[in-house]
Amino acid sequence: MRLMVYSHDGFGLGNIRRMLAICTHLLDSIPGLSILVVSGSPMLHSFRIPKRLDYIKLPCLNRDLLGEIFVKYLETEINETVKLRSELILSAIANFKPDIFLVDKKPYGIRNELKAAIEYLKIKLPETSLILLLRDILDHPDVTIPEWQKHSYYEAIQKFYDRVLVVGNPEIFDICQEYQLPPMVARKVQFCGYIRKQLGRKSPNLIRSELRLNPEEQLILVTPGGGEDGYRLIDTYLSSLVLLPASHKLRSLIICGPEMPLKHQAALKLKAAVYPQVQIDEFTDDLMSYIAAADAVVAMGGYNTTCEILSVGKPAVVVPRIKPSREQCIRAENLANLGVLVAIHPNDLTPDILLRSLLQQLQTPQISQTAINLNGLPKISQYISTLLAKKKSVIPFGYNPSVQLPKLAMIAKIV
């Protein structure tokens, strides 16, 4: 059976990391499944690619802090690059002939680049099921509703998509209500829960041993996700260490993120050089091992990082991004209201406030892992495996040879 995945790739690593986690779980739980991913993510090659999964790398697009899409690497116009991507996707669908096409975030893709492919599926491969995958929050309703109306996304879901899977909990953010989904669209929505992250490849004890932590030292992990806009968070954290009371023995591991500009990385490493208890790395493909080993986490509020924190119940101080989308801010505030973490609005971020919040969290017990629904992966797998099983069945339910064979003979004569 064949699954094709379109991974939206506008800003950071969040979308591709989430989709690869879903793909890996599907491959582990559905024998005989092959998955083809199409994405423009520049970091695809850096992740461990499981067997029975391959990918087609599209030319990179990116989104600035104002939300404008631009070509990341090629010296080409945005329209011709989107046209190239669109034709590559269409060719892949026509040749791969997926049983299911799983689309991330935008029903028609970035700048409607999926529109031709979706219309092709409707006409040429009508048996292919279309599934839209949405994270818990897209943006503030004041932004999302007009955008969806402008691009006819409600109509696209109603006309083309079989199901909308949401990796989130309606108790935290109900997209049906918040985004005013029409009844015909809302009926296709299935909330799956957040995605529980698997434990890393190394035990907490091994990580702490590798970092040479003393028993009395507490480990703080600082991560801004992909890192493209993470300079201020790390810079403020380093500034806060000047205010740290001598009685607190903290060791800090800072993961800048692979998309942080080199000049920002260099500036942070220079600033951190005066702190022997601080280690700075650029990237790890095993972040969960370090989160599990940490006593507390300081992070931005991306979907994946939040799920990682929730999966091991770590105390956390989250400073969410507010541009180009308010998604992180809404999620962090809603979780903070539930007492799951501490959220600091970027406009309120100072070394003093960050340090006080961190020391407060170090005194907080770990979060109960049953507090938030983290069953997203098994729920997605259950739905897709059931759908594939129906497609795999050659003889439909209720098949009667005495009725069907004469019909097939009649069709054969007509042909």
N, C-alpha and C positions, 0 to 999 in steps of 0.2 A: 504494500500500500504506500501511496506517495502523498506527502504533505509539503506544500510550498509555503514559505514564510516571508512576508515583507516586513522588514524592520525599519521603522521610521528613524531617521538619523539627523535630527536638526541641531542638537546642542548636547554636548557631553556624552557620557558612556551609558547613561541609564537605560535607554531603550534596548540597545544590543545586549547588555548584560542580562536584562530581564528576559528577553526572548531566548537567549542561549540557555538560561536556567530552565525555562519551560521546555525547550527542545530536548535538553538532556534528560529531563524527567520523562518525557513522552517516549524517548528511545529506550529508556530503562524499563518502562512499564508496558510497552506495546511491541511484541515481537514482529519482525518482518517489516517494520516501518522504515522508510527512507525519507529524509528531510533535506530540502534544498532551500537555503536562505538567500535572499537577495537584500543587500544593504550597502549603503555608502559609508558605513562606519570605518574610519581609518585604523581602528584598533582590533578588527576581527582576527587578524593573524596572531595577536598577542594572547588570545585565550586558548585554552585546551579544547580542541575540536573532537567530539566523540565520534566513534565509528558510526557509519550509516548517516552521517551528516556532512554536507558539503555546502559551499557558498559561492555566489557570484558577487564580486565586488563592483559596485557602481561608482562612478565618479562622485567625489565628495561634495556635498552641500553643507552649509553651516548657517546658523542663525545668530545675529548679533543681539546685543542687549535691548534693542528696540524691536526685535522680532522680525527683522528683515532677513530674507533668505539670500545667500550669495554663494558663488562657487568658491570652494575652499582652496583648491590647489591649481587647477587648470586656468590658463589665461583665456577663458572662453566666456561667452555671454551666458547669462542665466537661462534664457529661453532655449538656446541650442543645447545646453547641458541637460536641462530637464527633458528635452525631446530625445536626446541620446539615451538617458536613463529609461524613459518610457518605452522606447523601442527594444532595449535590452530585456526589460521585464516581460514585455509581450512575447518576444522570441522565446524566452525561458518557459513561459506558460504553455505556448503552443507546442514545444518539443517535450517538456517534462510531463505534461498532462496530469496535473495533480488531482488526487481524489478530494483533497481539501485545500483551500487557499486561506491561510490565516494572516490577517492584515492588522498591523499594529497602529493604533491611535487614530489615523485619519482615513475615513471611508474611501476617499479618492486619492490618498497618498499626498506627498508634498507637492504643492502646486498642481494638483489634479493629475499627477503623472501615472496613476493607476487606472484612469478612466477608460482608456482604450483596452487595457487588459481585462477589466471587469466586464465591459460590453462584449468582448470576444468570448469570455467564459459563458456569458448568458446565451449567446447564439451558437457557438461551436462546441462548447463543453458544458451543456446545461446540467449534467449530472455532478459536476464539481460543486461542492458545498463551500460557501463563503462565510467565514467567521470573522467578526471584528473583535479585537482584543483591546480593552481600555484599562488603563491604570485607574486607581481610585478617584483621582482628581485631575482634570485637564487644565483648568484655569478658573478664575472667578467667573461666576455665571454671567456677569455684565459683559465679559469678553467672549465667553464660549458660545452663548446663545446667539448673538448677532453673527458670529463667524459661521456657525452651523447653518443658520438661515441663509447667509450670503452664498455659501458653497453648496447648498441643497443637500446637506448631509443627512437630515432627517428623511428626505425622500430616497436618498441612496440606500439607507439601511432598510427602509420599508420595501424597496423594489428588489434589491440584490442580495441582501444578507439574510442568512438563515438564523443566526444567533449573535448576540453581543455578550461576550464574557468579560466581566469586570473583576479585576484582581484587587478587591477592596471590600469593605463592610459598609452596608447602608447606614448602620448606627453612627459611623464616623462621617460619612458623606454619601448621601443618596443621590446619585446622578439623575435618576428618573424625576425626582422632585426638583432638585437644584437646577437642572438644565431644561426643565419643562418638556420632557420627551412626550410626543404624542402617544396616545394609547396603543396604536399599532406598533410603534417602535418600542415602547416600554415593555410590551408583552414578550419581546425577544431578548430582554435583558436577564442575565443570570449572574448574580453576585457569587463569586467563588471564594472570597476571603483573601487576605494578604498572602504573599509567598514566603513560606518558611525556608530559610536558607540552611543548606546542609552544613554541618560542621566542617572546619577546614582540615587540611591534610596533616597538620601538626597539633599535638596536644598543648594546652596552656602551659603545662610544666616545661615542655620542650622549648616553647617560645621564650619563656622567662629565663630559662637556662641559656639559650643562645644570646639573649640580650644581656646576660650577666647581672640580673637583678638580685639585689640583696633581699632577704626575707622581709625586712621592714619597709622596703620601697614599694610604692604604688605606681602602677603603670597607667599612663594616660595616652590613649591613641587619638591623634588628631588627623582627620581626613576630610578634605573638601570634595570628595568624589573625583570626577575627571580632572578637576583643578583649574579649568580654564579661567574661572573667576574666583579662585580660592585664595588669592594672595592676601586679602585683607583679614580673613579669618585667622590664617596662620601668623601673620604679622602681629595681630592683636594678642594672640595667645603668647607669642614670644615676649611681647611687652609686659604681659601680666606676670611673668615669672619673676620680674624684679620685685613685685609686691608680695611674693610668696613668703609666709612666715618660715623661719628656720626650723620650726618643729615639724613641718610637713616634708616628708621625703618623697618627692615625685620624680619619676623617670618619664620622659616624653618620647614617644615614637611618632614622627610626623611623616605622613605619606602625602607628598605634594599633588600627585595625580599626573598622568602622562600628557595631559593637554595644557598644563600650566606653562606659559611662555618661559623660555630658558633664562631670560633676564630676571624674571621674578624668582625663579628657583635659585639663581645665583645670589640675589639680594637676601633671600631668606637664609640660605646656608651661611652667608657672611654674618648675619645677625645672630644666628644660632651658635656660631663658633665659640662664643664666650660662655656658653652653657655646656659644661661637660656631661650633664645629665640629659641632653637632648640629642636624639639621632634623627636625621632627615633622610628619607629615601624618596625616589621618584614614583615607583609603581610596584605593586605586587599583584599576582593573579590568585593569591590566597589570603585575601583580606580577612575572611572569616576566622582564620587561625589567630590573627592578631586581635580582632574584636573580642573573641572568646577569652583571650589571655589578659585583656585590659581590665583594670578596676573601674574605669569610666571612659567614655568616649566624648570627644568634642568634634562636631561635624556640621556640615551643611545638611539640608533636609531633603535630599533626593529620595525617591521611592525605594531604591535598592538599599541604600544605607539605612533608612528607617527600618526596613524589613530585617536587615542584618542585626540591628540593635534589638529589635523585638524578639528575634529568634533565640537569642541567648539571654534576654532579659537584663541587658546592661544599663546601669545609670548613664544618662546622656544629657549633654547640653547641646542643643541644636540651634544654629544660626541660619535660618532658611534664606534661600535666594528669593528676591522679590521681582527680578527682571530676568528674562523677558516675560516670564509667567509668574503669577502669584500662587501657583499650585503648591510649592513647598511651604509657603507661609501659612496657607489654609490648613494643610495637613499638620504642621507643627503646632499651630494654635489649638486645633481640635484635640490632638493627642495630649497636649499640655493641660487642657481643661479636664482630661480624664486622669491626670496625675501620672501619666506614663513617662514623661520626660519634662525637661525645662526648655522653654523656647525663649530666645532673645531676638527681638526684631533687629534687623541690621542697623536701623536708625538709632537704636539704643546701645549698640555694641561699643563698649569701652573695656580696657584692660581690667579695671576694677570690678565692673559688673560681671565680666566673664569669669574672673577668678572666684568671686564670691559664689557664683552659681555652680562652678565646678566643685568647690569645697563642700558646698551644700549637698551636691549629688553624691559625693564620696561617702557621705554619712547616710545615704538612702539605701535601703535594702534592694536587692535585685527585683526586677519586675516579675510578677507571676506570668509564666508563659501561657497560661490559660486565659489571661485577661483579654487577649485579642485573637480573633479567628485567623489562623495562619494556614488554612487548608487549601490555599489557592492551587497548588500544583496537583494534588490528587483529584480535586474537583474538575480541573481542566482535562486531565488525563481520562477521568471517568466519562466525561462528555464526548471527547474525541474518539476514544476507543469504542464507545457505544455506536457512534455515528459510522465509524469504519466497519464495524461488525455488520451493520445493516447493509452497507455497500458491498461487502464481501460476499454476502449471501446471494448465491446465484439464483436459487429458487425462491421467489417471493412468498411471504406468508399467505396461506390460503390458496396456493397454486393447485389447480385441478387439471391433470393431463387431458381428461376427456373433453374439457372445455377449451383448453389452451391450444392443443395440437391442431384441431381443425382451423383455428384462427391463424396459426403460423403457416399452415399449408395454403390458406387463402392469400396471405400476404406474399408468400413465395411465388404463387402464380401471377399475382399482379406485378411483382418485380420482374 
